Amino acid sequence: MNRRRNIPLEWAAINSIASKIGCTPETLRTWIRQAERDQGIRPGMTSAERDRMKELERENRELRRANEIIRKAAAFFAQAELDRLKK
């Protein structure tokens, strides 16, 4: 409840600081919220967790592509073997 009373003051401070550092208030608010998550003050993914998630998603895509290539190669060579046996 105390946090709710500070929201107008927080937003006023964000607006003031954002104009001084040359970014939009929304950008600064986003940075503040992420810093709070990184410090464990606010729930959600930390920057490190988010970076790790992106890394794992990228690795997953690469592995799916590799598996698809292997599957197609196996089918190609299996068909080539069948064709060779028929001759």
Backbone bond lengths (Angstrom), bond angles and torsions (degrees), N, CA, C in turn:
res aa  C-N    CA-C-N  psi(-1)  N-CA   C-N-CA  omega(-1)  CA-C   N-CA-C  phi
1 M - - - 1.449 - - 1.533 110.24 -
2 N 1.307 117.64 -39.81 1.454 121.82 177.55 1.527 110.46 -58.69
3 R 1.328 116.13 -36.72 1.464 121.04 179.99 1.526 111.02 -62.16
4 R 1.306 117.26 -39.23 1.462 120.98 -179.05 1.529 111.53 -62.70
5 R 1.297 117.44 -37.53 1.463 120.58 -179.40 1.527 110.78 -67.81
6 N 1.336 117.28 -24.92 1.461 120.85 -177.76 1.525 113.35 -88.96
7 I 1.311 117.45 -8.27 1.467 120.48 -176.24 1.533 111.89 -58.63
8 P 1.319 120.48 -49.06 1.473 118.33 178.60 1.529 112.23 -60.51
9 L 1.321 117.13 -38.87 1.461 120.34 178.40 1.527 110.56 -67.25
10 E 1.320 116.09 -41.50 1.463 120.36 179.20 1.529 110.35 -62.57
11 W 1.331 116.12 -44.49 1.461 119.67 -179.00 1.531 110.68 -65.27
12 A 1.320 117.29 -38.74 1.462 120.59 177.43 1.528 110.20 -62.99
13 A 1.332 117.08 -41.89 1.459 120.96 178.72 1.523 110.76 -65.26
14 I 1.324 116.75 -41.95 1.466 121.20 178.93 1.525 110.03 -61.32
15 N 1.338 116.80 -45.68 1.472 120.45 179.03 1.523 111.16 -59.65
16 S 1.304 116.05 -43.91 1.457 120.88 -178.14 1.530 111.45 -65.36
17 I 1.317 116.42 -47.75 1.466 121.00 -177.83 1.522 111.40 -68.55
18 A 1.330 117.08 -40.39 1.469 120.91 -178.70 1.522 110.90 -58.40
19 S 1.293 116.37 -43.52 1.477 118.48 -179.37 1.528 110.93 -66.49
20 K 1.317 116.63 -30.15 1.465 119.92 -179.56 1.530 112.74 -76.19
21 I 1.335 117.04 -30.29 1.469 119.21 -178.71 1.524 112.67 -99.67
22 G 1.330 116.51 -0.85 1.460 120.38 172.95 1.513 115.27 81.11
23 C 1.319 117.25 35.00 1.464 119.55 173.98 1.524 108.04 -132.81
24 T 1.321 115.35 172.54 1.460 118.54 178.50 1.521 109.22 -80.14
25 P 1.322 117.07 153.91 1.464 119.50 176.90 1.532 112.55 -58.13
26 E 1.325 116.69 -36.21 1.474 119.66 -179.86 1.526 111.01 -65.82
27 T 1.327 117.04 -38.76 1.464 120.70 177.32 1.522 110.14 -62.18
28 L 1.313 116.77 -47.51 1.460 120.57 179.29 1.520 111.28 -62.78
29 R 1.335 116.92 -41.27 1.467 120.41 178.33 1.528 110.67 -60.94
30 T 1.329 116.47 -40.55 1.464 121.16 178.05 1.524 110.69 -62.95
31 W 1.321 117.24 -43.30 1.467 121.00 178.27 1.525 110.90 -62.36
32 I 1.323 116.39 -41.98 1.466 120.41 179.64 1.519 110.41 -63.35
33 R 1.321 117.12 -45.79 1.473 120.62 -179.10 1.538 110.47 -62.26
34 Q 1.335 116.76 -40.67 1.466 119.46 179.22 1.517 110.40 -66.52
35 A 1.322 117.62 -40.33 1.468 120.96 177.47 1.529 110.06 -61.94
36 E 1.319 117.34 -38.03 1.467 121.11 177.64 1.528 110.83 -65.54
37 R 1.343 116.94 -39.37 1.471 119.90 176.81 1.525 110.31 -65.92
38 D 1.339 116.75 -41.51 1.464 121.14 179.80 1.530 111.51 -63.27
39 Q 1.320 117.22 -31.74 1.463 121.84 -179.59 1.524 112.54 -87.61
40 G 1.337 117.30 -4.44 1.458 120.64 179.74 1.518 113.45 83.00
41 I 1.308 117.97 8.87 1.463 122.04 179.78 1.521 110.86 -78.54
42 R 1.322 117.08 -33.78 1.460 123.59 -175.83 1.527 108.08 -120.94
43 P 1.332 117.76 141.00 1.470 119.21 178.00 1.525 111.30 -70.15
44 G 1.303 115.51 154.96 1.459 121.34 178.19 1.518 110.81 130.48
45 M 1.323 114.91 177.33 1.460 120.72 -177.74 1.523 110.96 -74.23
46 T 1.320 115.70 134.26 1.460 120.40 174.56 1.519 108.69 -76.38
47 S 1.317 116.11 168.16 1.465 120.46 178.11 1.518 110.60 -60.26
48 A 1.335 117.06 -40.84 1.464 121.07 179.87 1.525 110.70 -64.37
49 E 1.329 116.86 -42.06 1.468 120.38 178.60 1.524 110.84 -65.46
50 R 1.314 116.52 -40.25 1.463 120.63 179.02 1.522 110.82 -65.15
51 D 1.339 117.18 -42.43 1.464 120.78 177.36 1.520 111.10 -62.55
52 R 1.330 116.57 -42.29 1.469 121.23 179.16 1.525 110.49 -63.97
53 M 1.332 116.66 -40.06 1.463 120.82 178.83 1.526 110.56 -62.27
54 K 1.329 117.56 -43.61 1.466 121.24 177.82 1.521 110.58 -61.81
55 E 1.331 116.03 -41.78 1.465 120.67 179.36 1.529 110.53 -62.57
56 L 1.328 117.36 -44.09 1.459 121.05 179.76 1.525 111.74 -67.16
57 E 1.330 117.54 -37.77 1.462 120.46 177.42 1.525 110.76 -64.50
58 R 1.329 116.64 -40.65 1.470 121.30 178.20 1.538 109.61 -64.03
59 E 1.324 116.42 -44.71 1.464 120.99 179.11 1.522 110.34 -62.64
60 N 1.316 116.65 -40.34 1.460 121.41 179.12 1.529 110.79 -61.65
61 R 1.347 116.83 -43.88 1.471 119.99 177.73 1.520 111.22 -60.63
62 E 1.338 116.71 -43.79 1.464 120.88 -179.77 1.527 110.86 -63.01
63 L 1.328 117.03 -41.64 1.462 120.60 179.77 1.527 111.26 -67.15
64 R 1.326 116.71 -38.13 1.479 119.26 176.96 1.530 110.70 -63.19
65 R 1.349 116.44 -41.83 1.472 120.06 177.54 1.526 110.67 -62.99
66 A 1.328 116.85 -44.37 1.461 120.85 179.98 1.525 110.61 -62.53
67 N 1.328 116.94 -43.00 1.471 120.28 178.91 1.519 111.38 -62.94
68 E 1.330 117.25 -37.95 1.459 120.59 178.81 1.531 110.34 -65.57
69 I 1.314 116.89 -41.60 1.471 120.77 177.80 1.524 110.04 -63.04
70 I 1.323 116.98 -44.71 1.472 120.85 179.59 1.527 110.71 -63.29
71 R 1.346 117.00 -41.38 1.466 120.73 179.40 1.527 110.35 -61.52
72 K 1.333 117.02 -45.51 1.469 120.60 -179.84 1.522 111.25 -66.50
73 A 1.329 116.97 -39.19 1.469 120.36 178.81 1.523 110.28 -64.97
74 A 1.320 116.63 -42.45 1.474 120.32 179.74 1.525 110.10 -62.21
75 A 1.335 116.99 -43.43 1.468 120.34 178.61 1.526 110.62 -63.63
76 F 1.323 117.46 -41.50 1.453 121.57 179.27 1.526 110.86 -61.25
77 F 1.344 116.84 -48.92 1.459 120.10 -178.01 1.520 112.31 -70.29
78 A 1.335 117.19 -31.80 1.469 119.75 176.09 1.524 109.55 -65.38
79 Q 1.323 117.01 -42.90 1.463 120.73 178.15 1.534 110.34 -65.23
80 A 1.311 117.37 -40.97 1.469 120.99 178.64 1.529 110.25 -62.45
81 E 1.314 117.26 -38.20 1.479 121.47 178.60 1.527 109.53 -66.95
82 L 1.318 117.40 -42.27 1.484 120.40 178.08 1.533 110.01 -62.54
83 D 1.315 116.10 -43.19 1.467 119.83 179.06 1.531 110.66 -62.64
84 R 1.325 116.87 -39.35 1.461 121.21 -179.95 1.535 110.23 -66.22
85 L 1.335 117.31 -40.13 1.467 120.93 -178.87 1.517 111.59 -68.62
86 K 1.346 117.80 -30.58 1.459 121.19 -179.58 1.520 112.67 -70.36
87 K 1.309 117.40 -23.32 1.470 121.03 -177.15 1.482 113.34 -79.04
